[in-house]
Amino acid sequence: MKGKALRDITVMLVILMASMALVAPASSSSTIVSIESKSVTVGQSVTSQLMVEGAEEPISCARVILSYNSSIFKVTEASINEGDFDSFVSSIENGKITIVCFQIGGEGLKGDFKLADIAFEAKKEGICELGVNVLELKNNKGDPVHAKSVNGSLAAEEDEGAPEPTTTPSITPTTIPAVPSPFLSPSPTPPSPSLTPTPSPSLITTTPTFTPIPLFPAGSKALVHIGNFSIAEGKTCNAVIIIKNVEHLSRADILLEYNSSIVKIESVGGSEFNKFAWDMPSEGKVKMFAFGETGGTEVKGDIKLAELKLRAIGKENESSELRLTVKGLKDGNNHDVPCEVKNGCLEVKPSSAIPALSVFEMSVVIAVFYYLIMRRKR
């Protein structure tokens, strides 16, 4: 009996586990980030779409690197167009395209949607792989979403319709020997000495190979800085994040962290970089991406990364650190820029207004005041 009961329980457990496996939600790996494969004639351009397909939960942030062979295909900043996200930033560096997209102030994107349109110009015949590397894909809550990367390819072919060059037969001129005249006797010509030129010493020149070196002088450091602020509860102030002592800067990736129960960030903007994007992946965090101009022109001097509007929502005498973390500072040769960080602080200062009294407290004050007056009359 006991054996039969144990067998029945085992069968029921197996059936239950099988049914749970059948009704389990599909894995988030069904999300795919891919790029189209195309072919094009040398000298022409072709556009490929970088897509997200099958996103089952809203996507609010994406950061993708697309690699290609820059010796076969040419890509310019003007040939990269934004997709379906609200905010879009791109940069090109050494055969790699970095694309950052954000959805600001609304629901994320679901299903199939476009990250970017990229036009490739074929420089010469060849085939290259389009490598998709998903650095970041997050939902509305700031949680990472797993996605499968699907690479593409580009083929550049010569124009088969071009006529082949034809060779024109060369004409060899025929020389007729001169007939000596019987009336003219040739006068003897004295032999002239032959001059043997003295060979000049050959100059051997070597072409030096150029290896990119960091553009920052040795010992030089940039400073990433945000100030200290003291404001009353409910009031606002503008906080500026500055990168100082910059020699050559082409890209910045910086995170700001704060106590969201004390500080509220109402707006982010005002960057002096050529392109700027930001996102709030979770409570108390702001991610900022900035790119300098392309074509070898980097940012120099002191540069404003962003200006933030902060509101104090904490209680009096509470304070929150404004902590900066440099995820990446790069120069024009894609080397790390040495830097130091100076964090800031926001303090909620006491209000200068007279504190409001409750009804009970007001009644006590009036009673005491009345008692003192009546006592003096006696």
Long-range contacts (C-beta under 8 A, 24 or more apart in sequence): 26-56, 27-146, 28-56, 28-57, 28-145, 28-146, 28-147, 29-146, 29-147, 29-148, 30-54, 30-56, 31-55, 31-56, 31-137, 31-145, 31-146, 31-147, 31-148, 32-147, 32-148, 32-149, 32-150, 33-62, 33-64, 33-115, 33-132, 33-134, 33-137, 33-147, 33-148, 33-149, 33-150, 34-132, 34-149, 34-150, 34-151, 34-152, 35-66, 35-118, 35-130, 35-132, 35-150, 35-151, 35-152, 36-152, 37-130, 37-152, 37-153, 37-154, 38-120, 38-152, 38-154, 38-155, 39-154, 39-155, 39-156, 39-157, 40-120, 40-122, 40-154, 40-155, 40-156, 40-157, 41-122, 41-156, 41-157, 41-158, 41-159, 42-122, 42-123, 42-124, 42-125, 42-156, 42-157, 42-158, 42-159, 43-121, 43-122, 43-159, 44-121, 44-122, 45-79, 45-119, 45-120, 45-121, 45-122, 46-119, 46-120, 46-122, 46-154, 47-117, 47-118, 47-119, 47-120, 48-117, 48-118, 48-120, 48-130, 48-152, 48-154, 49-83, 49-114, 49-116, 49-117, 49-118, 50-83, 50-99, 50-114, 50-115, 50-116, 50-117, 50-118, 50-132, 51-112, 51-113, 51-114, 51-115, 52-109, 52-112, 52-113, 52-114, 52-115, 52-137, 52-147, 53-112, 54-111, 54-112, 55-109, 55-110, 55-111, 55-112, 55-113, 55-145, 56-110, 57-108, 57-110, 57-139, 57-140, 57-145, 58-103, 58-107, 58-108, 58-109, 58-110, 58-139, 58-140, 59-103, 59-108, 59-109, 59-110, 59-113, 59-137, 59-138, 59-139, 59-145, 60-102, 60-103, 60-108, 60-109, 60-138, 60-139, 60-140, 60-279, 61-101, 61-102, 61-103, 61-136, 61-137, 61-138, 61-142, 61-279, 61-281, 62-99, 62-100, 62-101, 62-115, 62-134, 62-136, 62-137, 62-138, 63-98, 63-99, 63-100, 63-101, 63-134, 63-135, 63-136, 63-137, 64-98, 64-99, 64-115, 64-132, 64-133, 64-134, 64-135, 65-96, 65-97, 65-98, 65-99, 65-133, 65-135, 66-96, 66-97, 66-99, 66-118, 66-130, 66-131, 66-132, 66-133, 67-95, 67-96, 67-97, 67-129, 67-130, 67-131, 67-133, 68-95, 68-96, 68-97, 68-120, 68-128, 68-129, 68-130, 68-131, 68-154, 69-95, 69-126, 69-128, 69-129, 70-94, 70-95, 71-123, 71-124, 71-126, 72-122, 72-123, 72-124, 72-125, 72-126, 72-127, 72-128, 72-154, 72-156, 73-120, 73-121, 73-122, 73-123, 73-128, 73-154, 73-156, 74-120, 74-121, 74-123, 75-118, 75-119, 75-120, 75-121, 76-294, 77-294, 79-118, 79-119, 79-120, 79-121, 80-116, 80-117, 80-118, 80-119, 81-116, 81-117, 81-118, 82-116, 83-113, 83-114, 83-115, 83-116, 83-117, 84-109, 84-113, 84-114, 84-115, 85-109, 85-115, 87-277, 87-278, 87-279, 88-116, 88-277, 89-275, 89-276, 89-277, 89-289, 89-291, 90-116, 90-275, 90-291, 91-250, 91-251, 91-275, 91-291, 91-294, 92-294, 93-250, 93-251, 93-334, 94-334, 100-277, 100-289, 101-277, 102-277, 102-278, 102-279, 104-279, 107-140, 108-139, 108-140, 120-154, 122-154, 122-156, 123-156, 124-156, 125-156, 125-157, 125-158, 126-155, 126-156, 127-153, 127-154, 127-155, 127-156, 128-153, 128-154, 129-153, 130-154, 138-281, 141-282, 142-280, 142-281, 142-282, 142-285, 212-333, 212-334, 212-335, 213-333, 213-335, 214-331, 214-333, 214-335, 214-336, 215-247, 215-248, 215-298, 215-331, 215-332, 215-333, 215-335, 216-247, 216-248, 216-331, 216-335, 216-337, 216-338, 217-247, 220-245, 220-247, 220-338, 221-245, 221-338, 221-339, 221-340, 222-246, 222-247, 222-249, 222-329, 222-337, 222-338, 222-339, 222-340, 223-339, 223-340, 223-341, 223-342, 224-254, 224-305, 224-324, 224-326, 224-329, 224-339, 224-340, 224-341, 224-342, 225-324, 225-341, 225-342, 225-344, 226-256, 226-322, 226-324, 226-342, 226-343, 226-344, 227-344, 228-344, 228-345, 228-346, 228-347, 229-310, 229-344, 229-345, 229-346, 229-347, 230-346, 230-347, 230-349, 231-310, 231-312, 231-346, 231-347, 231-348, 231-349, 232-312, 232-348, 232-349, 232-350, 232-351, 232-352, 233-312, 233-313, 233-314, 233-315, 233-316, 233-348, 233-351, 234-311, 234-312, 234-313, 235-311, 235-312, 236-266, 236-309, 236-310, 236-311, 236-312, 237-309, 237-310, 237-346, 238-307, 238-308, 238-309, 238-310, 239-307, 239-308, 239-309, 239-310, 239-322, 239-344, 239-346, 240-270, 240-304, 240-306, 240-307, 240-308, 241-288, 241-304, 241-305, 241-306, 241-307, 241-308, 241-324, 242-302, 242-303, 242-304, 242-305, 243-302, 243-303, 243-304, 243-305, 243-329, 243-339, 244-302, 245-302, 246-299, 246-300, 246-301, 246-302, 246-303, 246-337, 247-300, 247-331, 248-298, 248-299, 248-300, 248-331, 248-332, 248-337, 249-292, 249-298, 249-299, 249-300, 249-303, 249-329, 249-330, 249-331, 249-337, 250-291, 250-292, 250-298, 250-299, 250-330, 250-331, 250-332, 251-290, 251-291, 251-292, 251-328, 251-329, 251-330, 252-288, 252-289, 252-290, 252-291, 252-305, 252-326, 252-328, 252-329, 252-330, 253-287, 253-288, 253-289, 253-326, 253-327, 253-328, 253-329, 254-287, 254-288, 254-290, 254-305, 254-324, 254-325, 254-326, 254-327, 255-285, 255-286, 255-287, 255-288, 255-324, 255-325, 255-327, 256-285, 256-286, 256-288, 256-308, 256-322, 256-323, 256-324, 256-325, 257-284, 257-285, 257-321, 257-322, 257-323, 257-325, 258-284, 258-320, 258-321, 258-322, 258-323, 258-346, 259-284, 259-314, 259-320, 259-321, 260-284, 261-313, 261-314, 262-312, 262-313, 262-314, 262-318, 262-319, 262-320, 262-346, 262-348, 263-310, 263-311, 263-312, 263-313, 263-314, 263-320, 263-322, 263-346, 264-310, 264-311, 264-313, 265-308, 265-309, 265-310, 265-311, 266-309, 266-310, 266-311, 267-308, 267-309, 268-306, 268-307, 268-308, 268-309, 269-306, 269-307, 270-304, 270-306, 270-307, 271-304, 271-305, 271-306, 271-307, 272-299, 272-303, 272-304, 272-305, 273-299, 273-303, 273-305, 276-305, 276-306, 278-306, 296-332, 298-331, 298-332, 310-346, 312-346, 312-348, 314-348, 315-348, 316-348, 316-349, 316-350, 316-351, 317-347, 317-348, 317-349, 317-350, 318-347, 318-348, 319-345, 319-346, 319-347, 319-348, 320-345, 320-346, 321-345, 322-346
